Amino acid sequence: MEQLVARRAHNPKVISSSLVPATKEAAVMRLFLFLSIGMEEETVVYILYSSKHQKQYTGCSTQLIARFHSHNELSNKGWTISYRPWKVVHVEFYKKKAEAIAREMFLKSGQGRQWIKDNIKFD
């Protein structure tokens, strides 16, 4: 993003950029940014995975990009800061916040953890 800002600062005619993400995580972030445009009202249930520590985290948010950024860089307290870096391994979109919260609670239950184990690939 800094490269794009720098390009625009030097050449105001630049409207967009075709910068290729350097990493898979950057590509995923660009995908989520693309998907989140115009979908601020939807609530997202997500599963993060830290391959360095072999930990997973399940959460929900209406602002996925900001929340992911918070988990990986911004927060200075909380459980997720101890196990950085995180990558997104699963995402579900819900129009109703209550449905998303119910799904998050299910995924945090014993049956939900089993569903994650059976259906989500972490590495």
N, C-alpha and C positions, 0 to 999 in steps of 0.2 A: 504494500500500500504506500509506503514511503517513496518507493521508486516512482509510482504513479503520480503522487503529489509533486515530486521533484520535476517530473516530465512536464506536468501542467504548468508549473511555475516558470519554467524556461520557455515553454511554447504554449501560449494560451489557446491556440487553435486545436490542441489535442483534446478530443472529447472523450475518448475511451482508450483502453490499452489492451493489448493481447498478451500481457505478461503471463508466462507459463509458471504455475506454482512449482517451487523447488522440491516440495515434499508431498507425500500422500496426504498428510494432515492439512497442508495448505490447500490442496485440491478439495478436500472434504469441507473445509471452511468456506471456500468459494461456492461450493454447491449449496451449502446451507444458507449462505447469504442470498444466493439466487432464489432459493425456495422460500425464504422468509419475506421477500419483498411482497408487500400487499397482503400478508397473512399475519399481521400483528395480533389479530383477535384470536387466533388459534393458539391452543395450549399444546406444548410439545412434551411428551414423556421421552426421556432419553436414558441410555445406559452408556456410561463411560468406563474405560478400562485402562489401567496402568500396567503395561507389560513389564516395566522395571520392577514393580512391587507385587505383581500378580493380584491386584485388587480391582474390584468393580464398584461402581457407584450408580445408583438409580435416582433420578430426579425428574421434576417437571418445571416448566417455565413458559411464559408467553414471549420471552425474548431469548431464544436459543443462542444466538451468536454472542450476545453480551454475557449470558450465563456461562457459556463455555469459556469465554475469555476470562471471566472471573475465577473459574475453577483452575485454570492453568497459569494465570499471571497476576490478577489484581488482588485477590483476597489475601489477607495476612492472618486470618484465623479460620478455624473450622477443620473438619476431618480431612477434606480433600487436599489441603496444602501439603500434608505429610507424604503424599503419594504421587506427586507430579513427576513426569508429565502424563496427561490424560489424552485419550483419543476417543472419539465418538464411535461406538460399535453398533448402536441400534437407535432408531428414532421412530416415534409414532405421533401423528397429528390428530388432535381432537378439537372439534368446534366448541364443545362445552367443557368448561374448566372442571366441573364436577366429575365428568367422565374420565378426564385425564388424571385427576387425583385418585379416583377409585382404581384406575389401572396401575398407577404408581404404587398404591398400597398393596395391590395384588402382587406386583412384581417383587415387593419387599417381603412377602409372606413365604412360608415354606414351599407351597405349591408354585408360587411365582418364581422363586429361586430355582426350582426344578425345571420350570418352563424355560428359563434363561439358559440353564445348563444344557438342555436338550435342543434348543433352537438357535442359539447365538454362538458364532465362532469368534473367539477373542484374538487369536494370532493367525 
